[in-house]
Amino acid sequence: MSAMKTNQEFLAELPRLARPEIPYTTLNLGPTHPATHGIFQNVLQMDGERIVHAEQTIGYIHRAFEKIAERRPFYQITPLTDRLNYCSAPINNMGWHLTVEKLLGIKTPKRVDYMRVMVMELARVADHIICNSILGVDTGALTGFTYVYQWREFIYEIYEEICGARLTTNMGRIGGFERDFNDIVFEKTRRFLREFPPVWQEFEDLLLRNRIFMDRTMETGAITAERALNYGMTGPNLRACGLDYDLRVHEPYCSYEDFDFQIPIGTTGDTYDRFVVRNEEIRQSLSIIQQALQRIESMEKVFHAEEEHYYLPPKQEVYRNMEALIYHFKIIMGEIDPPVGEVYHAVEGANGELGFYLVSDGGRTPFRLHFRRPCFIYYQAFPEMVRGQLLSDAIVVMSSLNVIAGELDA
């Protein structure tokens, strides 16, 4: 019996194999396959267990968010951004508010910046918990997932204290937050910073040197830095290839330049490196949250910019003051015309560069709004990454890319 071919040997033979007379098997992986974690369809051409070609179909939950947004006032667009990457919705919310503030020329106080940083890094941690723990499940290790998932729920409890919502948060406002963080937010955040790191270390110890996990992930779905750049990859998937591109450092926003943190990078761009990079990013995010928390608590309690034309007045004032009621109505209904302009602003989302291209013609709604969704950009590399791999590899590669259906389709 001949030895099983390696991925490289199989790839070398693909030009010879790609002939019409070779009887390949067509396999529909999805759109309802439980291991794809969403409604993705991949039509695979198989030579036995090896993938010769893959072609993905997207759009199963396309909701035309951009066109809906072009018919809504700016404040009513925030809930739409929740439905992009719903695993880290506050980052979407903050990215949208920062874009509008760029158009309007609003400068937020430092404390507002630090509050946003704290929330966005909590969201990044929650997103990476989901990605890496489910990657463990896809390699047969369920225990780690059930162990760490409770801490994602704990982060949602912090969200709930801030804005009353957990998953789709609709958090914050143009110019800041609706209200200041209460004592419970700070208390729960301190507890999270104290109790979560040893739990995450235990989770990492379960997988990082686990022979089964290593065999399933090393040299699986590898991509070079050059190819990743050609595809337009950003975020952890790019950094796993060895490039340290991070918008928080290269194009700082929300006063990220005030924080001390490292950018974790990999070397091979494979599934294992993507796992390791996200693990270390969680630790860096915890450090950023700690720094933000210390600064917030020592600063004057301001939680929004002084901007009466675009920042909603306090609710108690709306109930008893006619002027506040008028402004509330005008802002919500988009009756205060924004300036004419064209802006692009991006934040470092959990999956990479999450950008908002906004064109205003001075009307109550955007003339044009486009979301740059990182999932949509890097998912196009999936066929190349699984070519020559085993069928089981396709599952872990997709899982390690962290393809979120809501962000992919929008």
NORFEN-V17505 format. One record per helix or strand of 2 or more residues. SS is the DSSP state (2 for helix, 1 for strand). FROM is the first residue (numbers start at 0). TO is the last residue. If there is no record, write none. Layout:
ss-><SS,SS>
from-><FROM,FROM>
to-><TO,TO>
//
This chain:
ss-><2,1,2,1,1,2,2,2,2,2,2,2,2,2,2,2,2,2,2,1,1,1,2,2,2>
from-><6,24,33,40,49,64,73,88,109,142,182,210,224,235,246,255,270,314,321,340,351,367,373,390,404>
to-><16,28,35,46,56,68,81,103,137,162,206,216,230,238,249,257,296,319,331,348,359,371,385,400,408>
//
